[in-house]
Amino acid sequence: VQLVESGGGLVQTGGSLRLSCAVSTSIFSFPDMGWYRQAPGKERELVASRRRYGSPYYIDSVKGRFTISRDNAENTLYLQMNNLRTEDTAMYYCAASKLTLSKPDYWGQGTQVTVSS
């Protein structure tokens, strides 16, 4: 199974980016998928997750700004990021789990998001 992220880049404060995670197999086989991020000198943190059914999860700092979605037909996971802040600067990783995202089974290689002031 391969997860390939894209969509990162350099954006100014207040700007938007849309991250994509293309999966080499049916994402329907993963009950839980999401996006982690890791900033320099900080631990990796779960930013948003979306189970096959149910409401999405977001950390408090991105609520109202980020939207996670799953496209089962395209086998792709998305993260729409609006009103970006400098503190959102990090490497963003797509993750997939057959059980729970607290212990992902698969990771992408990461895509860098840099927000400048």
Backbone torsions as a table, in degrees:
resi	resn	phi	psi	omega
1	VAL	NA	132.2	177.9
2	GLN	-122.4	138.3	174.1
3	LEU	-118.1	123.8	-176.4
4	VAL	-123.4	113.6	-179.8
5	GLU	-88.0	154.7	173.1
6	SER	-155.8	167.6	174.6
7	GLY	105.1	-6.1	177.8
8	GLY	-72.0	172.7	178.9
9	GLY	163.6	-167.0	-179.7
10	LEU	-104.2	128.8	-178.3
11	VAL	-143.3	153.4	177.4
12	GLN	-83.1	160.0	176.1
13	THR	-52.1	133.1	-178.1
14	GLY	91.4	-9.6	-179.4
15	GLY	-79.9	-177.4	-177.2
16	SER	-131.6	152.0	171.9
17	LEU	-143.4	152.5	174.6
18	ARG	-123.9	115.5	176.7
19	LEU	-89.4	143.2	176.9
20	SER	-124.5	147.3	176.1
21	CYS	-132.3	104.5	179.5
22	ALA	-87.9	128.0	-176.4
23	VAL	-108.8	139.3	-173.9
24	SER	-79.3	-4.3	177.8
25	THR	-136.6	177.4	-178.6
26	SER	-64.5	125.3	179.7
27	ILE	-74.7	-9.6	176.2
28	PHE	-64.0	-20.8	179.5
29	SER	-78.7	-5.3	179.2
30	PHE	-111.8	105.9	-179.7
31	PRO	-61.0	-26.5	-175.3
32	ASP	-135.8	128.6	177.3
33	MET	-138.5	155.8	-179.2
34	GLY	-172.6	-172.8	-179.4
35	TRP	-124.1	127.9	170.7
36	TYR	-105.3	162.7	170.9
37	ARG	-142.9	154.1	177.5
38	GLN	-140.6	119.0	176.6
39	ALA	-93.4	156.7	179.9
40	PRO	-56.0	129.3	178.3
41	GLY	78.8	3.4	-179.3
42	LYS	-120.8	161.2	177.8
43	GLU	-77.0	154.9	176.0
44	ARG	-68.2	136.2	-178.9
45	GLU	-130.4	147.7	177.1
46	LEU	-79.4	121.2	-177.6
47	VAL	-90.2	-46.9	-176.8
48	ALA	-156.8	148.1	176.5
49	SER	-143.2	156.0	-179.6
50	ARG	-141.5	115.7	176.2
51	ARG	-78.7	165.6	-179.7
52	ARG	-55.9	-40.3	176.0
53	TYR	-129.3	149.8	176.4
54	GLY	107.5	-179.2	-175.9
55	SER	-81.0	150.7	177.3
56	PRO	-75.8	162.1	175.8
57	TYR	-112.9	140.9	174.6
58	TYR	-138.0	144.4	170.0
59	ILE	-71.2	156.6	-173.5
60	ASP	-57.7	-37.4	-172.8
61	SER	-68.8	-14.7	-178.7
62	VAL	-114.5	-3.2	-179.6
63	LYS	-59.4	133.9	-178.7
64	GLY	85.4	-9.9	-179.6
65	ARG	-116.3	-35.3	-177.3
66	PHE	-108.0	147.6	175.9
67	THR	-135.2	125.0	177.5
68	ILE	-101.3	141.8	178.4
69	SER	-147.7	154.2	177.6
70	ARG	-117.7	133.1	174.3
71	ASP	-113.9	96.8	-176.7
72	ASN	-64.3	-33.5	-178.6
73	ALA	-67.7	-35.6	-178.7
74	GLU	-96.4	-2.2	-177.3
75	ASN	52.3	48.2	-175.6
76	THR	-136.0	141.2	174.4
77	LEU	-109.4	137.1	-178.7
78	TYR	-120.9	156.2	170.2
79	LEU	-138.4	106.8	176.2
80	GLN	-87.1	123.2	-176.6
81	MET	-119.3	116.1	179.1
82	ASN	-115.0	162.4	177.6
83	ASN	48.9	51.5	-175.8
84	LEU	-65.9	146.2	-179.7
85	ARG	-118.2	161.7	179.6
86	THR	-60.8	-32.0	-179.9
87	GLU	-71.7	-7.2	174.8
88	ASP	-82.8	-6.9	179.5
89	THR	-61.6	123.7	-177.0
90	ALA	-177.8	170.5	166.8
91	MET	-87.4	128.2	-178.7
92	TYR	-104.9	132.0	-177.3
93	TYR	-120.6	135.4	171.9
94	CYS	-85.3	142.7	-179.7
95	ALA	-140.0	148.6	180.0
96	ALA	-137.6	143.5	-177.8
97	SER	-138.3	145.4	173.9
98	LYS	-86.7	-3.9	-179.6
99	LEU	-136.8	-72.9	-178.0
100	THR	-142.1	143.7	-178.0
101	LEU	-72.6	-4.0	173.8
102	SER	-66.6	-21.0	176.4
103	LYS	-138.5	79.8	-178.2
104	PRO	-61.7	145.6	175.6
105	ASP	-87.1	-29.6	-176.7
106	TYR	-137.6	146.5	179.0
107	TRP	-128.8	149.6	168.1
108	GLY	-86.9	178.2	-176.3
109	GLN	-85.2	-13.2	177.2
110	GLY	100.2	151.4	174.7
111	THR	-138.5	133.8	-173.7
112	GLN	-83.7	132.9	173.4
113	VAL	-119.1	123.1	179.2
114	THR	-124.7	123.4	-179.5
115	VAL	-112.8	120.5	-177.9
116	SER	-102.3	150.7	-178.8
117	SER	-88.3	NA	NA
